[in-house]
Amino acid sequence: MEIGILIDATLKILTSIILGGLIGFEREIKHHPAGFRTYILVCLGSTLLMFVSYYPWHSEISGVTAVLDVSRVAAAVVTGIGFLGAGAIFREGVTIKGLTTAAGLWVTAGVGILVGIGLFEIAIISTGAILITLSAFSQLEEWLSIPEERRLLQLRMNDPAGARQVIEDLFRRCGVGFEMEGFLHEGDEITLTYRMDLPRGFQRETLTRRMIEEEKILEMRWK
């Protein structure tokens, strides 16, 4: 193998590890399903496949140069990442989670493709844009996310030792925002008042049904 090809391959491998690692580290510290190693492997795998397809490889027998269609290899990489991303999407209660993780894996593969064909500058700029989108824009998204409906919910429950944790875990599983407004403890019963932020399209009856199934809840009232 020519020394120039070896140096180029090493540079691309190291670059893809660094860029994929930066994206993966941001996901890792936020405890998302796909973390540091996953993003590195996705970026590195895309780089290796594009590297193989981008270089003209000579046949030692016939001396004929075989050139692959780079666009087809890139399309195959994207398709393969689609299956990997599908595994990161799951349903929790009435909410769908993992879409950002799946999109992150997909766009990280794009970074690996850029590195594989030698477009280092664009790959670095793209990585910066991805990190800004995942970190800074998440705060902007929360600020712009105005709930469609804001209601008070009053609950009378037994078993005060674990009742609050049970109901708040239920709120999180259903993907609704909440803030405690009042707490009253009387004997073995507690009365909790929450200010509920229901997202767009959320059906309040769904949450009501889930709470009725909880044995700890004696009475509930929307205000």
Biotite code that builds the C-alpha atoms (Angstrom):
import biotite.structure as struc

atoms = struc.array([
    struc.Atom([0.000, 0.000, 0.000], chain_id="A", res_id=1, res_name="MET", atom_name="CA", element="C"),
    struc.Atom([1.250, 3.479, -0.841], chain_id="A", res_id=2, res_name="GLU", atom_name="CA", element="C"),
    struc.Atom([2.402, 5.538, 2.134], chain_id="A", res_id=3, res_name="ILE", atom_name="CA", element="C"),
    struc.Atom([0.261, 8.463, 0.981], chain_id="A", res_id=4, res_name="GLY", atom_name="CA", element="C"),
    struc.Atom([-2.916, 6.383, 1.121], chain_id="A", res_id=5, res_name="ILE", atom_name="CA", element="C"),
    struc.Atom([-1.989, 5.107, 4.588], chain_id="A", res_id=6, res_name="LEU", atom_name="CA", element="C"),
    struc.Atom([-1.408, 8.636, 5.914], chain_id="A", res_id=7, res_name="ILE", atom_name="CA", element="C"),
    struc.Atom([-4.653, 9.872, 4.378], chain_id="A", res_id=8, res_name="ASP", atom_name="CA", element="C"),
    struc.Atom([-6.602, 6.956, 5.869], chain_id="A", res_id=9, res_name="ALA", atom_name="CA", element="C"),
    struc.Atom([-5.091, 7.527, 9.318], chain_id="A", res_id=10, res_name="THR", atom_name="CA", element="C"),
    struc.Atom([-5.920, 11.237, 9.218], chain_id="A", res_id=11, res_name="LEU", atom_name="CA", element="C"),
    struc.Atom([-9.516, 10.538, 8.233], chain_id="A", res_id=12, res_name="LYS", atom_name="CA", element="C"),
    struc.Atom([-9.946, 7.862, 10.898], chain_id="A", res_id=13, res_name="ILE", atom_name="CA", element="C"),
    struc.Atom([-8.630, 10.137, 13.651], chain_id="A", res_id=14, res_name="LEU", atom_name="CA", element="C"),
    struc.Atom([-10.764, 13.047, 12.443], chain_id="A", res_id=15, res_name="THR", atom_name="CA", element="C"),
    struc.Atom([-13.931, 10.954, 12.403], chain_id="A", res_id=16, res_name="SER", atom_name="CA", element="C"),
    struc.Atom([-13.200, 9.651, 15.912], chain_id="A", res_id=17, res_name="ILE", atom_name="CA", element="C"),
    struc.Atom([-12.751, 13.203, 17.227], chain_id="A", res_id=18, res_name="ILE", atom_name="CA", element="C"),
    struc.Atom([-15.823, 14.671, 15.525], chain_id="A", res_id=19, res_name="LEU", atom_name="CA", element="C"),
    struc.Atom([-18.046, 11.696, 16.355], chain_id="A", res_id=20, res_name="GLY", atom_name="CA", element="C"),
    struc.Atom([-16.731, 11.769, 19.915], chain_id="A", res_id=21, res_name="GLY", atom_name="CA", element="C"),
    struc.Atom([-17.633, 15.437, 20.337], chain_id="A", res_id=22, res_name="LEU", atom_name="CA", element="C"),
    struc.Atom([-21.224, 14.777, 19.310], chain_id="A", res_id=23, res_name="ILE", atom_name="CA", element="C"),
    struc.Atom([-21.391, 11.604, 21.388], chain_id="A", res_id=24, res_name="GLY", atom_name="CA", element="C"),
    struc.Atom([-20.007, 13.339, 24.471], chain_id="A", res_id=25, res_name="PHE", atom_name="CA", element="C"),
    struc.Atom([-22.799, 15.917, 24.347], chain_id="A", res_id=26, res_name="GLU", atom_name="CA", element="C"),
    struc.Atom([-25.357, 13.092, 24.189], chain_id="A", res_id=27, res_name="ARG", atom_name="CA", element="C"),
    struc.Atom([-23.564, 11.095, 26.902], chain_id="A", res_id=28, res_name="GLU", atom_name="CA", element="C"),
    struc.Atom([-23.615, 13.862, 29.511], chain_id="A", res_id=29, res_name="ILE", atom_name="CA", element="C"),
    struc.Atom([-27.362, 14.244, 28.942], chain_id="A", res_id=30, res_name="LYS", atom_name="CA", element="C"),
    struc.Atom([-27.878, 10.493, 29.472], chain_id="A", res_id=31, res_name="HIS", atom_name="CA", element="C"),
    struc.Atom([-29.420, 9.750, 26.086], chain_id="A", res_id=32, res_name="HIS", atom_name="CA", element="C"),
    struc.Atom([-29.781, 6.160, 24.787], chain_id="A", res_id=33, res_name="PRO", atom_name="CA", element="C"),
    struc.Atom([-26.979, 6.462, 22.210], chain_id="A", res_id=34, res_name="ALA", atom_name="CA", element="C"),
    struc.Atom([-23.829, 7.833, 23.787], chain_id="A", res_id=35, res_name="GLY", atom_name="CA", element="C"),
    struc.Atom([-20.126, 8.446, 23.284], chain_id="A", res_id=36, res_name="PHE", atom_name="CA", element="C"),
    struc.Atom([-19.024, 5.159, 21.680], chain_id="A", res_id=37, res_name="ARG", atom_name="CA", element="C"),
    struc.Atom([-22.120, 4.810, 19.503], chain_id="A", res_id=38, res_name="THR", atom_name="CA", element="C"),
    struc.Atom([-21.608, 8.163, 17.794], chain_id="A", res_id=39, res_name="TYR", atom_name="CA", element="C"),
    struc.Atom([-17.904, 7.479, 17.286], chain_id="A", res_id=40, res_name="ILE", atom_name="CA", element="C"),
    struc.Atom([-18.658, 4.137, 15.642], chain_id="A", res_id=41, res_name="LEU", atom_name="CA", element="C"),
    struc.Atom([-21.338, 5.641, 13.386], chain_id="A", res_id=42, res_name="VAL", atom_name="CA", element="C"),
    struc.Atom([-19.032, 8.429, 12.236], chain_id="A", res_id=43, res_name="CYS", atom_name="CA", element="C"),
    struc.Atom([-16.054, 6.098, 11.837], chain_id="A", res_id=44, res_name="LEU", atom_name="CA", element="C"),
    struc.Atom([-18.037, 3.475, 9.939], chain_id="A", res_id=45, res_name="GLY", atom_name="CA", element="C"),
    struc.Atom([-19.337, 6.059, 7.484], chain_id="A", res_id=46, res_name="SER", atom_name="CA", element="C"),
    struc.Atom([-15.821, 7.393, 6.981], chain_id="A", res_id=47, res_name="THR", atom_name="CA", element="C"),
    struc.Atom([-14.370, 3.951, 6.268], chain_id="A", res_id=48, res_name="LEU", atom_name="CA", element="C"),
    struc.Atom([-17.068, 3.051, 3.747], chain_id="A", res_id=49, res_name="LEU", atom_name="CA", element="C"),
    struc.Atom([-16.662, 6.339, 1.903], chain_id="A", res_id=50, res_name="MET", atom_name="CA", element="C"),
    struc.Atom([-12.871, 6.018, 1.980], chain_id="A", res_id=51, res_name="PHE", atom_name="CA", element="C"),
    struc.Atom([-13.069, 2.610, 0.306], chain_id="A", res_id=52, res_name="VAL", atom_name="CA", element="C"),
    struc.Atom([-15.438, 3.894, -2.381], chain_id="A", res_id=53, res_name="SER", atom_name="CA", element="C"),
    struc.Atom([-13.654, 7.198, -3.000], chain_id="A", res_id=54, res_name="TYR", atom_name="CA", element="C"),
    struc.Atom([-10.218, 5.819, -3.864], chain_id="A", res_id=55, res_name="TYR", atom_name="CA", element="C"),
    struc.Atom([-9.574, 4.193, -7.264], chain_id="A", res_id=56, res_name="PRO", atom_name="CA", element="C"),
    struc.Atom([-8.347, 0.704, -6.468], chain_id="A", res_id=57, res_name="TRP", atom_name="CA", element="C"),
    struc.Atom([-6.126, -1.024, -9.052], chain_id="A", res_id=58, res_name="HIS", atom_name="CA", element="C"),
    struc.Atom([-6.400, -4.695, -9.858], chain_id="A", res_id=59, res_name="SER", atom_name="CA", element="C"),
    struc.Atom([-2.998, -6.398, -9.539], chain_id="A", res_id=60, res_name="GLU", atom_name="CA", element="C"),
    struc.Atom([-3.996, -8.970, -12.148], chain_id="A", res_id=61, res_name="ILE", atom_name="CA", element="C"),
    struc.Atom([-5.366, -6.883, -14.986], chain_id="A", res_id=62, res_name="SER", atom_name="CA", element="C"),
    struc.Atom([-4.173, -3.422, -14.024], chain_id="A", res_id=63, res_name="GLY", atom_name="CA", element="C"),
    struc.Atom([-7.697, -2.130, -14.567], chain_id="A", res_id=64, res_name="VAL", atom_name="CA", element="C"),
    struc.Atom([-8.812, 0.683, -12.287], chain_id="A", res_id=65, res_name="THR", atom_name="CA", element="C"),
    struc.Atom([-12.115, -0.002, -10.533], chain_id="A", res_id=66, res_name="ALA", atom_name="CA", element="C"),
    struc.Atom([-14.047, 3.092, -9.476], chain_id="A", res_id=67, res_name="VAL", atom_name="CA", element="C"),
    struc.Atom([-17.220, 2.822, -7.411], chain_id="A", res_id=68, res_name="LEU", atom_name="CA", element="C"),
    struc.Atom([-20.159, 5.214, -7.577], chain_id="A", res_id=69, res_name="ASP", atom_name="CA", element="C"),
    struc.Atom([-19.630, 7.315, -4.441], chain_id="A", res_id=70, res_name="VAL", atom_name="CA", element="C"),
    struc.Atom([-23.209, 8.564, -4.363], chain_id="A", res_id=71, res_name="SER", atom_name="CA", element="C"),
    struc.Atom([-24.540, 5.012, -4.174], chain_id="A", res_id=72, res_name="ARG", atom_name="CA", element="C"),
    struc.Atom([-22.282, 4.158, -1.259], chain_id="A", res_id=73, res_name="VAL", atom_name="CA", element="C"),
    struc.Atom([-23.393, 7.314, 0.567], chain_id="A", res_id=74, res_name="ALA", atom_name="CA", element="C"),
    struc.Atom([-27.033, 6.372, -0.001], chain_id="A", res_id=75, res_name="ALA", atom_name="CA", element="C"),
    struc.Atom([-26.343, 2.888, 1.364], chain_id="A", res_id=76, res_name="ALA", atom_name="CA", element="C"),
    struc.Atom([-24.751, 4.380, 4.482], chain_id="A", res_id=77, res_name="VAL", atom_name="CA", element="C"),
    struc.Atom([-27.760, 6.607, 5.106], chain_id="A", res_id=78, res_name="VAL", atom_name="CA", element="C"),
    struc.Atom([-30.123, 3.657, 4.644], chain_id="A", res_id=79, res_name="THR", atom_name="CA", element="C"),
    struc.Atom([-28.161, 1.555, 7.115], chain_id="A", res_id=80, res_name="GLY", atom_name="CA", element="C"),
    struc.Atom([-28.181, 4.328, 9.697], chain_id="A", res_id=81, res_name="ILE", atom_name="CA", element="C"),
    struc.Atom([-31.954, 4.528, 9.279], chain_id="A", res_id=82, res_name="GLY", atom_name="CA", element="C"),
    struc.Atom([-32.296, 1.042, 10.738], chain_id="A", res_id=83, res_name="PHE", atom_name="CA", element="C"),
    struc.Atom([-29.989, 1.952, 13.616], chain_id="A", res_id=84, res_name="LEU", atom_name="CA", element="C"),
    struc.Atom([-31.955, 5.132, 14.313], chain_id="A", res_id=85, res_name="GLY", atom_name="CA", element="C"),
    struc.Atom([-35.221, 3.202, 14.352], chain_id="A", res_id=86, res_name="ALA", atom_name="CA", element="C"),
    struc.Atom([-33.895, 1.222, 17.299], chain_id="A", res_id=87, res_name="GLY", atom_name="CA", element="C"),
    struc.Atom([-33.402, 4.434, 19.283], chain_id="A", res_id=88, res_name="ALA", atom_name="CA", element="C"),
    struc.Atom([-37.064, 5.496, 18.960], chain_id="A", res_id=89, res_name="ILE", atom_name="CA", element="C"),
    struc.Atom([-39.462, 4.196, 21.576], chain_id="A", res_id=90, res_name="PHE", atom_name="CA", element="C"),
    struc.Atom([-42.821, 5.020, 23.082], chain_id="A", res_id=91, res_name="ARG", atom_name="CA", element="C"),
    struc.Atom([-43.184, 6.007, 26.733], chain_id="A", res_id=92, res_name="GLU", atom_name="CA", element="C"),
    struc.Atom([-46.770, 6.539, 27.788], chain_id="A", res_id=93, res_name="GLY", atom_name="CA", element="C"),
    struc.Atom([-48.367, 8.805, 25.216], chain_id="A", res_id=94, res_name="VAL", atom_name="CA", element="C"),
    struc.Atom([-45.096, 10.397, 24.129], chain_id="A", res_id=95, res_name="THR", atom_name="CA", element="C"),
    struc.Atom([-42.563, 9.324, 21.516], chain_id="A", res_id=96, res_name="ILE", atom_name="CA", element="C"),
    struc.Atom([-38.923, 9.544, 22.581], chain_id="A", res_id=97, res_name="LYS", atom_name="CA", element="C"),
    struc.Atom([-35.648, 9.055, 20.773], chain_id="A", res_id=98, res_name="GLY", atom_name="CA", element="C"),
    struc.Atom([-36.383, 11.096, 17.653], chain_id="A", res_id=99, res_name="LEU", atom_name="CA", element="C"),
    struc.Atom([-33.555, 13.539, 18.368], chain_id="A", res_id=100, res_name="THR", atom_name="CA", element="C"),
    struc.Atom([-31.200, 10.634, 19.072], chain_id="A", res_id=101, res_name="THR", atom_name="CA", element="C"),
    struc.Atom([-32.140, 8.989, 15.772], chain_id="A", res_id=102, res_name="ALA", atom_name="CA", element="C"),
    struc.Atom([-31.658, 12.263, 13.903], chain_id="A", res_id=103, res_name="ALA", atom_name="CA", element="C"),
    struc.Atom([-28.323, 12.747, 15.676], chain_id="A", res_id=104, res_name="GLY", atom_name="CA", element="C"),
    struc.Atom([-27.081, 9.342, 14.515], chain_id="A", res_id=105, res_name="LEU", atom_name="CA", element="C"),
    struc.Atom([-28.235, 10.095, 10.979], chain_id="A", res_id=106, res_name="TRP", atom_name="CA", element="C"),
    struc.Atom([-26.510, 13.461, 10.749], chain_id="A", res_id=107, res_name="VAL", atom_name="CA", element="C"),
    struc.Atom([-23.363, 12.051, 12.410], chain_id="A", res_id=108, res_name="THR", atom_name="CA", element="C"),
    struc.Atom([-23.193, 9.555, 9.561], chain_id="A", res_id=109, res_name="ALA", atom_name="CA", element="C"),
    struc.Atom([-23.275, 12.569, 7.254], chain_id="A", res_id=110, res_name="GLY", atom_name="CA", element="C"),
    struc.Atom([-20.244, 13.995, 9.048], chain_id="A", res_id=111, res_name="VAL", atom_name="CA", element="C"),
    struc.Atom([-18.458, 10.683, 8.581], chain_id="A", res_id=112, res_name="GLY", atom_name="CA", element="C"),
    struc.Atom([-19.249, 10.742, 4.858], chain_id="A", res_id=113, res_name="ILE", atom_name="CA", element="C"),
    struc.Atom([-17.761, 14.239, 4.559], chain_id="A", res_id=114, res_name="LEU", atom_name="CA", element="C"),
    struc.Atom([-14.595, 13.109, 6.329], chain_id="A", res_id=115, res_name="VAL", atom_name="CA", element="C"),
    struc.Atom([-14.393, 9.999, 4.151], chain_id="A", res_id=116, res_name="GLY", atom_name="CA", element="C"),
    struc.Atom([-14.287, 12.020, 0.923], chain_id="A", res_id=117, res_name="ILE", atom_name="CA", element="C"),
    struc.Atom([-11.855, 14.545, 2.380], chain_id="A", res_id=118, res_name="GLY", atom_name="CA", element="C"),
    struc.Atom([-14.130, 17.544, 3.009], chain_id="A", res_id=119, res_name="LEU", atom_name="CA", element="C"),
    struc.Atom([-12.636, 18.205, 6.447], chain_id="A", res_id=120, res_name="PHE", atom_name="CA", element="C"),
    struc.Atom([-13.607, 21.864, 6.684], chain_id="A", res_id=121, res_name="GLU", atom_name="CA", element="C"),
    struc.Atom([-17.277, 21.181, 5.956], chain_id="A", res_id=122, res_name="ILE", atom_name="CA", element="C"),
    struc.Atom([-17.237, 18.243, 8.384], chain_id="A", res_id=123, res_name="ALA", atom_name="CA", element="C"),
    struc.Atom([-15.866, 20.438, 11.183], chain_id="A", res_id=124, res_name="ILE", atom_name="CA", element="C"),
    struc.Atom([-18.365, 23.220, 10.478], chain_id="A", res_id=125, res_name="ILE", atom_name="CA", element="C"),
    struc.Atom([-21.188, 20.670, 10.390], chain_id="A", res_id=126, res_name="SER", atom_name="CA", element="C"),
    struc.Atom([-20.105, 19.228, 13.735], chain_id="A", res_id=127, res_name="THR", atom_name="CA", element="C"),
    struc.Atom([-20.181, 22.700, 15.254], chain_id="A", res_id=128, res_name="GLY", atom_name="CA", element="C"),
    struc.Atom([-23.672, 23.259, 13.856], chain_id="A", res_id=129, res_name="ALA", atom_name="CA", element="C"),
    struc.Atom([-24.824, 19.914, 15.282], chain_id="A", res_id=130, res_name="ILE", atom_name="CA", element="C"),
    struc.Atom([-23.467, 20.719, 18.745], chain_id="A", res_id=131, res_name="LEU", atom_name="CA", element="C"),
    struc.Atom([-25.124, 24.138, 18.725], chain_id="A", res_id=132, res_name="ILE", atom_name="CA", element="C"),
    struc.Atom([-28.428, 22.586, 17.669], chain_id="A", res_id=133, res_name="THR", atom_name="CA", element="C"),
    struc.Atom([-28.301, 19.878, 20.351], chain_id="A", res_id=134, res_name="LEU", atom_name="CA", element="C"),
    struc.Atom([-27.198, 22.103, 23.224], chain_id="A", res_id=135, res_name="SER", atom_name="CA", element="C"),
    struc.Atom([-28.042, 25.780, 22.726], chain_id="A", res_id=136, res_name="ALA", atom_name="CA", element="C"),
    struc.Atom([-31.203, 25.236, 20.703], chain_id="A", res_id=137, res_name="PHE", atom_name="CA", element="C"),
    struc.Atom([-32.648, 22.882, 23.322], chain_id="A", res_id=138, res_name="SER", atom_name="CA", element="C"),
    struc.Atom([-32.870, 25.837, 25.717], chain_id="A", res_id=139, res_name="GLN", atom_name="CA", element="C"),
    struc.Atom([-34.478, 27.968, 23.007], chain_id="A", res_id=140, res_name="LEU", atom_name="CA", element="C"),
    struc.Atom([-36.964, 25.174, 22.308], chain_id="A", res_id=141, res_name="GLU", atom_name="CA", element="C"),
    struc.Atom([-38.002, 25.061, 25.970], chain_id="A", res_id=142, res_name="GLU", atom_name="CA", element="C"),
    struc.Atom([-38.408, 28.839, 26.020], chain_id="A", res_id=143, res_name="TRP", atom_name="CA", element="C"),
    struc.Atom([-40.581, 28.834, 22.898], chain_id="A", res_id=144, res_name="LEU", atom_name="CA", element="C"),
    struc.Atom([-42.616, 25.792, 23.932], chain_id="A", res_id=145, res_name="SER", atom_name="CA", element="C"),
    struc.Atom([-45.823, 27.389, 25.213], chain_id="A", res_id=146, res_name="ILE", atom_name="CA", element="C"),
    struc.Atom([-48.330, 24.854, 26.535], chain_id="A", res_id=147, res_name="PRO", atom_name="CA", element="C"),
    struc.Atom([-51.721, 24.767, 24.879], chain_id="A", res_id=148, res_name="GLU", atom_name="CA", element="C"),
    struc.Atom([-53.535, 24.311, 28.157], chain_id="A", res_id=149, res_name="GLU", atom_name="CA", element="C"),
    struc.Atom([-52.646, 25.178, 31.746], chain_id="A", res_id=150, res_name="ARG", atom_name="CA", element="C"),
    struc.Atom([-54.886, 23.737, 34.439], chain_id="A", res_id=151, res_name="ARG", atom_name="CA", element="C"),
    struc.Atom([-54.902, 23.062, 38.171], chain_id="A", res_id=152, res_name="LEU", atom_name="CA", element="C"),
    struc.Atom([-55.184, 19.448, 39.282], chain_id="A", res_id=153, res_name="LEU", atom_name="CA", element="C"),
    struc.Atom([-56.120, 18.516, 42.849], chain_id="A", res_id=154, res_name="GLN", atom_name="CA", element="C"),
    struc.Atom([-55.545, 14.974, 44.117], chain_id="A", res_id=155, res_name="LEU", atom_name="CA", element="C"),
    struc.Atom([-56.494, 13.316, 47.393], chain_id="A", res_id=156, res_name="ARG", atom_name="CA", element="C"),
    struc.Atom([-54.346, 10.258, 48.024], chain_id="A", res_id=157, res_name="MET", atom_name="CA", element="C"),
    struc.Atom([-53.480, 7.699, 50.677], chain_id="A", res_id=158, res_name="ASN", atom_name="CA", element="C"),
    struc.Atom([-50.056, 6.269, 51.589], chain_id="A", res_id=159, res_name="ASP", atom_name="CA", element="C"),
    struc.Atom([-48.279, 9.627, 51.947], chain_id="A", res_id=160, res_name="PRO", atom_name="CA", element="C"),
    struc.Atom([-44.850, 7.965, 52.118], chain_id="A", res_id=161, res_name="ALA", atom_name="CA", element="C"),
    struc.Atom([-44.722, 7.152, 48.409], chain_id="A", res_id=162, res_name="GLY", atom_name="CA", element="C"),
    struc.Atom([-47.814, 8.759, 46.916], chain_id="A", res_id=163, res_name="ALA", atom_name="CA", element="C"),
    struc.Atom([-46.180, 11.922, 45.623], chain_id="A", res_id=164, res_name="ARG", atom_name="CA", element="C"),
    struc.Atom([-43.393, 10.029, 43.871], chain_id="A", res_id=165, res_name="GLN", atom_name="CA", element="C"),
    struc.Atom([-45.884, 7.701, 42.201], chain_id="A", res_id=166, res_name="VAL", atom_name="CA", element="C"),
    struc.Atom([-48.024, 10.491, 40.754], chain_id="A", res_id=167, res_name="ILE", atom_name="CA", element="C"),
    struc.Atom([-45.066, 12.612, 39.612], chain_id="A", res_id=168, res_name="GLU", atom_name="CA", element="C"),
    struc.Atom([-43.506, 9.617, 37.870], chain_id="A", res_id=169, res_name="ASP", atom_name="CA", element="C"),
    struc.Atom([-46.829, 9.186, 36.074], chain_id="A", res_id=170, res_name="LEU", atom_name="CA", element="C"),
    struc.Atom([-46.760, 12.824, 34.944], chain_id="A", res_id=171, res_name="PHE", atom_name="CA", element="C"),
    struc.Atom([-43.249, 12.348, 33.536], chain_id="A", res_id=172, res_name="ARG", atom_name="CA", element="C"),
    struc.Atom([-44.200, 9.181, 31.675], chain_id="A", res_id=173, res_name="ARG", atom_name="CA", element="C"),
    struc.Atom([-47.113, 11.018, 30.068], chain_id="A", res_id=174, res_name="CYS", atom_name="CA", element="C"),
    struc.Atom([-44.845, 13.884, 29.028], chain_id="A", res_id=175, res_name="GLY", atom_name="CA", element="C"),
    struc.Atom([-46.693, 16.715, 30.809], chain_id="A", res_id=176, res_name="VAL", atom_name="CA", element="C"),
    struc.Atom([-45.149, 19.575, 32.732], chain_id="A", res_id=177, res_name="GLY", atom_name="CA", element="C"),
    struc.Atom([-46.109, 20.100, 36.350], chain_id="A", res_id=178, res_name="PHE", atom_name="CA", element="C"),
    struc.Atom([-45.393, 22.270, 39.375], chain_id="A", res_id=179, res_name="GLU", atom_name="CA", element="C"),
    struc.Atom([-46.671, 21.716, 42.894], chain_id="A", res_id=180, res_name="MET", atom_name="CA", element="C"),
    struc.Atom([-48.928, 24.508, 44.140], chain_id="A", res_id=181, res_name="GLU", atom_name="CA", element="C"),
    struc.Atom([-50.179, 23.057, 47.416], chain_id="A", res_id=182, res_name="GLY", atom_name="CA", element="C"),
    struc.Atom([-49.598, 20.226, 49.892], chain_id="A", res_id=183, res_name="PHE", atom_name="CA", element="C"),
    struc.Atom([-51.911, 19.250, 52.771], chain_id="A", res_id=184, res_name="LEU", atom_name="CA", element="C"),
    struc.Atom([-51.249, 16.276, 55.080], chain_id="A", res_id=185, res_name="HIS", atom_name="CA", element="C"),
    struc.Atom([-54.151, 14.917, 57.115], chain_id="A", res_id=186, res_name="GLU", atom_name="CA", element="C"),
    struc.Atom([-53.602, 11.598, 58.900], chain_id="A", res_id=187, res_name="GLY", atom_name="CA", element="C"),
    struc.Atom([-52.913, 8.881, 56.337], chain_id="A", res_id=188, res_name="ASP", atom_name="CA", element="C"),
    struc.Atom([-54.094, 11.055, 53.467], chain_id="A", res_id=189, res_name="GLU", atom_name="CA", element="C"),
    struc.Atom([-52.533, 13.907, 51.550], chain_id="A", res_id=190, res_name="ILE", atom_name="CA", element="C"),
    struc.Atom([-54.035, 16.477, 49.208], chain_id="A", res_id=191, res_name="THR", atom_name="CA", element="C"),
    struc.Atom([-51.774, 17.637, 46.386], chain_id="A", res_id=192, res_name="LEU", atom_name="CA", element="C"),
    struc.Atom([-52.436, 20.559, 44.066], chain_id="A", res_id=193, res_name="THR", atom_name="CA", element="C"),
    struc.Atom([-50.468, 20.797, 40.821], chain_id="A", res_id=194, res_name="TYR", atom_name="CA", element="C"),
    struc.Atom([-50.293, 23.381, 38.086], chain_id="A", res_id=195, res_name="ARG", atom_name="CA", element="C"),
    struc.Atom([-50.283, 21.290, 34.913], chain_id="A", res_id=196, res_name="MET", atom_name="CA", element="C"),
    struc.Atom([-48.807, 22.363, 31.568], chain_id="A", res_id=197, res_name="ASP", atom_name="CA", element="C"),
    struc.Atom([-50.433, 20.178, 28.918], chain_id="A", res_id=198, res_name="LEU", atom_name="CA", element="C"),
    struc.Atom([-48.603, 20.201, 25.546], chain_id="A", res_id=199, res_name="PRO", atom_name="CA", element="C"),
    struc.Atom([-50.251, 20.804, 22.202], chain_id="A", res_id=200, res_name="ARG", atom_name="CA", element="C"),
    struc.Atom([-52.454, 17.947, 21.099], chain_id="A", res_id=201, res_name="GLY", atom_name="CA", element="C"),
    struc.Atom([-52.405, 16.241, 24.486], chain_id="A", res_id=202, res_name="PHE", atom_name="CA", element="C"),
    struc.Atom([-55.732, 14.724, 25.523], chain_id="A", res_id=203, res_name="GLN", atom_name="CA", element="C"),
    struc.Atom([-56.475, 15.390, 29.176], chain_id="A", res_id=204, res_name="ARG", atom_name="CA", element="C"),
    struc.Atom([-58.705, 12.308, 29.305], chain_id="A", res_id=205, res_name="GLU", atom_name="CA", element="C"),
    struc.Atom([-55.645, 10.131, 28.700], chain_id="A", res_id=206, res_name="THR", atom_name="CA", element="C"),
    struc.Atom([-53.969, 11.388, 31.860], chain_id="A", res_id=207, res_name="LEU", atom_name="CA", element="C"),
    struc.Atom([-57.231, 11.139, 33.791], chain_id="A", res_id=208, res_name="THR", atom_name="CA", element="C"),
    struc.Atom([-57.594, 7.495, 32.778], chain_id="A", res_id=209, res_name="ARG", atom_name="CA", element="C"),
    struc.Atom([-54.060, 6.681, 33.864], chain_id="A", res_id=210, res_name="ARG", atom_name="CA", element="C"),
    struc.Atom([-54.557, 8.320, 37.257], chain_id="A", res_id=211, res_name="MET", atom_name="CA", element="C"),
    struc.Atom([-57.839, 6.497, 37.886], chain_id="A", res_id=212, res_name="ILE", atom_name="CA", element="C"),
    struc.Atom([-55.918, 3.222, 37.586], chain_id="A", res_id=213, res_name="GLU", atom_name="CA", element="C"),
    struc.Atom([-53.661, 4.210, 40.497], chain_id="A", res_id=214, res_name="GLU", atom_name="CA", element="C"),
    struc.Atom([-54.941, 2.699, 43.755], chain_id="A", res_id=215, res_name="GLU", atom_name="CA", element="C"),
    struc.Atom([-53.350, 5.443, 45.832], chain_id="A", res_id=216, res_name="LYS", atom_name="CA", element="C"),
    struc.Atom([-55.583, 8.136, 44.308], chain_id="A", res_id=217, res_name="ILE", atom_name="CA", element="C"),
    struc.Atom([-58.852, 8.505, 46.220], chain_id="A", res_id=218, res_name="LEU", atom_name="CA", element="C"),
    struc.Atom([-60.184, 11.602, 44.477], chain_id="A", res_id=219, res_name="GLU", atom_name="CA", element="C"),
    struc.Atom([-59.104, 13.880, 41.663], chain_id="A", res_id=220, res_name="MET", atom_name="CA", element="C"),
    struc.Atom([-60.430, 17.175, 40.377], chain_id="A", res_id=221, res_name="ARG", atom_name="CA", element="C"),
    struc.Atom([-59.467, 19.448, 37.480], chain_id="A", res_id=222, res_name="TRP", atom_name="CA", element="C"),
    struc.Atom([-59.882, 23.180, 38.051], chain_id="A", res_id=223, res_name="LYS", atom_name="CA", element="C"),
])
